[in-house]
Amino acid sequence: MSRLIVIPARLGSTRLKEKPLREIAGKPLIRWVVENLKRTGYPLLLATDSERIKEVVEDLCEVVLTPSELPSGSDRVLYAVKDLGVEYVINYQGDEPFAYKEDIDKLFKALEEGDKVATLACKDPEAYDRPQDVKVVLDKEGYALYFSRSPIPYFRKENKNYPLKHVGIYAYRKETLVKFGSLPKGELEETESLEQLRLLENGIKIRVILTDNFYHGVDTEEDIKIVERKLRGD
């Protein structure tokens, strides 16, 4: 098995209590994530610290129980795959209910072509002032310069390419994921509470692939309403 999608899901979320189990349009959030990912045809593994989360999805995919104290989703993914003979791993965060095969294909292709890490971003002007939506700015080759919860870049003049909302999905070469897990949490990572900054702080480049598909992670009650309307087709 060279490709694997791992979904990290922690019960004790800080901003939205028991977020993976919150019901959205008639079913728990984490079940939406797994069901939509199954339609891509890629092998799936759920990594969670909760028996309750396991019970919700164990009929859909394999589940690995992990310690609660792991510091990030990518650390949880590493715990689940460290002994598996897999070459490319996607960390598909458990609060991203929308999934598109064409975007996952592009992430795996980026790894096969030599990138160590790849992720997604989309145009979303409404995300600019929302701290729960992470923004990203790119260099001329399409690699991330910085991610922030703050509005970036600052618009002294209009720029048709920005703002870009980061989508919480990371594709790793296995060896890069192992290196990520060996690094201490960085100062910027701690400051912004963004695990991808650990990579940038240590000189590991992140390829950013732009998508026109709709993504909206769930962090707040407002997000639940937005996602529910989309899932219901309203």
C-alpha positions in Angstrom: 0.0 0.0 0.0 1.7 3.2 -1.2 -1.1 5.7 -0.5 -3.3 6.1 2.6 -5.6 8.8 3.9 -5.6 9.1 7.7 -8.3 11.1 9.5 -7.2 12.4 13.0 -10.1 13.0 15.3 -9.8 14.1 18.9 -12.8 14.2 21.2 -11.6 17.0 23.5 -11.7 19.9 21.0 -11.3 23.3 22.6 -13.5 25.6 20.5 -16.5 23.3 19.9 -17.2 20.7 22.6 -17.0 17.1 21.3 -16.8 18.4 17.8 -16.4 15.1 15.9 -19.7 13.9 17.4 -21.7 17.1 16.7 -24.7 16.2 14.6 -24.9 18.0 11.2 -27.8 17.4 8.8 -28.8 14.2 10.6 -25.4 12.5 11.4 -22.2 13.2 13.3 -19.6 15.4 11.7 -16.9 12.6 11.7 -19.3 10.3 9.8 -19.8 12.9 7.1 -16.0 13.1 6.7 -15.5 9.4 6.5 -18.4 8.7 4.2 -17.3 11.4 1.7 -13.7 10.2 1.7 -14.8 6.6 1.0 -16.3 7.9 -2.2 -12.8 8.8 -3.4 -11.8 5.1 -3.5 -8.6 5.5 -1.5 -7.9 3.4 1.6 -8.8 5.1 4.9 -7.8 4.9 8.5 -9.3 6.9 11.4 -6.9 7.8 14.3 -8.8 8.8 17.4 -8.4 9.0 21.2 -12.1 8.2 21.7 -14.1 4.9 21.8 -17.2 6.9 21.2 -15.8 8.3 17.9 -14.6 4.8 17.0 -18.1 3.4 17.4 -19.6 6.0 15.0 -17.4 5.0 12.1 -16.0 1.5 12.7 -18.4 0.1 10.2 -16.9 2.3 7.5 -13.1 2.1 8.0 -10.3 0.8 10.1 -9.8 2.7 13.4 -6.7 3.1 15.5 -6.9 4.3 19.0 -4.2 6.9 19.9 -3.2 8.8 23.1 -5.1 12.0 23.9 -2.0 14.1 24.6 -0.6 14.1 21.1 0.0 17.8 20.2 -1.4 17.9 16.7 -3.4 16.1 14.0 -0.2 15.3 12.1 1.3 13.8 15.3 -1.8 11.6 15.7 -1.5 10.5 12.0 2.2 9.6 12.6 1.3 7.6 15.6 -1.2 5.6 13.5 1.1 4.9 10.5 4.6 4.7 12.1 4.7 0.9 11.7 2.9 0.7 8.3 4.7 0.3 5.0 3.1 3.3 3.4 4.9 5.8 1.2 2.5 8.7 0.9 0.1 9.8 3.7 -2.7 12.4 3.6 -3.8 13.9 7.0 -7.4 14.7 6.3 -8.6 16.6 9.3 -11.7 15.3 11.0 -13.5 18.6 10.8 -13.4 18.9 7.0 -16.6 17.3 5.8 -16.2 17.9 2.1 -14.0 15.7 -0.1 -13.1 15.6 -3.8 -11.2 12.8 -5.5 -9.6 15.2 -8.0 -8.0 17.2 -5.3 -6.7 14.1 -3.5 -5.3 12.9 -6.8 -3.4 16.2 -7.2 -2.0 16.0 -3.6 -0.6 12.5 -4.1 0.7 13.5 -7.5 2.7 16.3 -6.0 4.4 13.9 -3.6 5.1 11.5 -6.4 6.8 14.3 -8.4 9.1 15.1 -5.5 7.4 17.5 -3.0 7.8 16.6 0.6 4.5 18.1 1.8 1.5 19.4 -0.1 -1.7 21.1 0.9 -4.8 22.9 -0.6 -6.0 26.5 -0.7 -9.0 28.2 -2.2 -10.2 31.7 -2.9 -12.6 32.8 -0.2 -12.9 36.6 0.5 -15.2 36.0 3.4 -12.4 34.1 5.2 -10.1 37.1 5.3 -11.3 38.6 8.6 -12.3 35.3 10.3 -9.6 34.0 12.7 -10.9 30.5 12.5 -10.1 30.5 8.8 -6.4 30.2 8.2 -4.9 32.3 5.4 -1.8 31.5 3.3 0.5 33.5 1.1 2.7 31.9 -1.6 6.0 32.4 -3.3 6.3 32.6 -7.1 6.7 28.8 -7.3 3.5 28.0 -5.4 5.1 27.2 -2.0 3.8 28.6 1.2 5.6 31.6 2.6 3.4 31.8 5.7 0.1 30.7 7.2 -1.8 32.9 9.7 -5.1 33.4 11.4 -4.6 37.1 10.9 -5.7 38.8 7.7 -2.8 38.3 5.2 -1.7 39.8 3.0 -2.5 43.4 4.0 -4.2 45.1 1.0 -2.5 48.4 0.2 -3.9 47.8 -3.2 -6.2 45.2 -4.7 -4.7 41.8 -5.6 -6.9 39.4 -7.6 -4.9 36.3 -6.4 -5.7 36.8 -2.7 -7.0 36.2 -0.1 -6.4 32.4 -0.1 -8.0 30.3 2.6 -6.0 27.3 3.7 -7.8 23.9 3.6 -6.8 21.7 6.6 -5.6 18.8 4.5 -1.9 17.8 4.4 -0.1 15.3 2.1 3.2 13.9 3.4 5.9 11.7 2.2 6.2 9.2 5.1 9.8 10.2 5.9 8.8 13.8 6.1 6.0 13.0 8.4 8.4 11.1 10.6 10.8 14.1 10.6 7.8 16.4 11.6 7.1 14.2 14.6 10.8 14.4 15.7 10.8 18.2 15.8 9.8 20.2 18.9 6.8 22.5 18.6 8.0 25.8 17.2 7.5 29.3 18.6 5.2 30.4 15.7 3.3 27.1 15.9 2.6 27.8 19.6 1.7 31.4 18.9 -0.8 30.8 16.1 -1.8 27.2 17.1 -1.0 26.1 13.5 0.9 22.8 13.2 2.1 23.5 9.6 4.3 26.3 10.9 6.5 23.7 12.5 7.4 22.7 9.0 8.1 26.2 7.8 10.1 27.1 10.9 12.4 24.2 10.1 12.9 24.9 6.4 10.5 22.3 5.0 8.7 23.6 2.0 5.0 23.1 1.6 3.5 23.0 -1.9 0.1 24.7 -2.1 -2.4 23.4 -4.7 -5.2 25.8 -5.6 -8.7 24.4 -5.9 -12.1 25.8 -7.0 -14.0 23.2 -4.9 -16.0 24.2 -1.8 -14.4 23.5 1.6 -15.4 24.7 5.0 -14.0 23.3 8.2 -16.1 23.2 11.4 -14.8 25.2 14.3 -17.8 27.2 15.5 -21.6 27.1 15.8 -21.7 29.4 12.7 -19.6 26.9 10.8 -22.1 24.1 11.6 -24.9 26.2 10.1 -22.9 27.0 6.9 -21.9 23.3 6.4 -25.4 22.0 7.2 -26.9 24.3 4.5 -24.3 23.1 2.0 -24.8 19.4 2.8 -28.5 19.7 2.5 -28.1 21.5 -0.8 -29.8 24.7 0.3 
